[in-house]
Amino acid sequence: MKVSELMTTDPITVSIEDTFSKVMSKMNETGIHQLPVMDGDRYAGMITYSDLLKKRSIQVKSKISNYAISTPTLDADDDVLEAVRLIKDTGLSAIPVFQKGKLVGIISRTDIIKNLPQIVDVKDVRIFQIMSSDPVYVYEDDGIEEAFDSMRMLNEVEIPVASRDDKLSGIIRLNSILNILYRHKEKIKYGGYGEKEPINIACKSLMDPPVSVDRYAGIEETVKLMMQYSLHIMPVTDSGKIVGIVDFSDLINMIKTESKEGILIEISGLDIYDEDLYDIAFELSQRFLEKFSRMTDVSQGKLLIHVMKYKTQGSTKYSIRTRISAPPLFLVQNGSGWNFAEVLGEIFDRYEERLKKIKEKQ
């Protein structure tokens, strides 16, 4: 299957002369959070909402060309698996597509996922095999800024909303929150920084109706629901309670590709001042993945590490959620504690114990 068969034609673009404020308005209006930046007919890079979130402060009148990033590109005749590989390896949600040097389309995670059953055999896969079993969500009475911060940490554009007994009551979208933030702030707060004005609006007042599947649902059924309701995440429920979440990354990682990067390490939840924690995470991860490859003979996939930090009595406590998506293996392991390296090291030790047991059963 060629990229041209799945890509979105006539993609929405922005100009290098456009201001940050104009681009954010366009993202908000369209719901598209990654846009090609054009200098006339020349491709100048990509602007992504997730990268903008990482900036400590942004002037709304500054030109968007200051924030554009260089990205790989695809040819319309490339195989769709090359598009999947690039999306996996780069972490981008979309890749621009060219033909004879002209931008002719963009292929996104949505384009791939809505055609997932045509790309990979999913008929025997159940949701519990790929879901994250430690879901992050907000409560109905939490403020919308808390939901915004959680989405920023997770790099998601939706998050489930629950009642205090952990039952799914709705889903809140980033666009809904941004509409409020735009109206309340002259200088918009991104990445949790800038001028902060409290907005006392509860999540329940902005949430959409609940949509979910149970843990035994099939992939095709889940994808249809996500496309029908324009969702990038799907809550998994049991008797109404949230027991897991499936997102676009979980679905994309089901597709095997000849990755040039081996097992990709993706870390979220840390900020630009956590360089020492990044170094620790990558060092420990690389040691573990060397053992992982030897124990499983699997050399392609993704290791996801999500870190949440809590300040308690002047000290920082770390809650770390991890997931290995390396078909045919989908494993989840979590931990928490005061020493970041010890918590992550213990998580990897538990993975090794589980892998040994899996190997013994084979």
Sequence and secondary structure as in RCSB ss.txt:
>XXXX:A:sequence
MKVSELMTTDPITVSIEDTFSKVMSKMNETGIHQLPVMDGDRYAGMITYSDLLKKRSIQVKSKISNYAISTPTLD
ADDDVLEAVRLIKDTGLSAIPVFQKGKLVGIISRTDIIKNLPQIVDVKDVRIFQIMSSDPVYVYEDDGIEEAFDS
MRMLNEVEIPVASRDDKLSGIIRLNSILNILYRHKEKIKYGGYGEKEPINIACKSLMDPPVSVDRYAGIEETVKL
MMQYSLHIMPVTDSGKIVGIVDFSDLINMIKTESKEGILIEISGLDIYDEDLYDIAFELSQRFLEKFSRMTDVSQ
GKLLIHVMKYKTQGSTKYSIRTRISAPPLFLVQNGSGWNFAEVLGEIFDRYEERLKKIKEKQ
>XXXX:A:secstr
 BHHHHSEES   EETT BHHHHHHHHHHH   EEEEEETTEEEEEEEHHHHHT S   TTSBGGGT B    EE
TTSBHHHHHHHHHHH  SEEEEEETTEEEEEEEHHHHHTTHHHHS  TT BGGGTSBSS   EETTSBHHHHHHH
HHHHT SEEEEE TTSBEEEEEEHHHHHHHHHHH SS   TT SS      BGGGT B    B TT BHHHHHHH
HHHTT SEEEEEETTEEEEEEEHHHHHTTS    SSSEEEEEES  TT HHHHHHHHHHHHHHHHHHHHHH    
EEEEEEEEEEEETTEEEEEEEEEEEETTEEEEEEEEES HHHHHHHHHHHHHHHHHHHHHH 
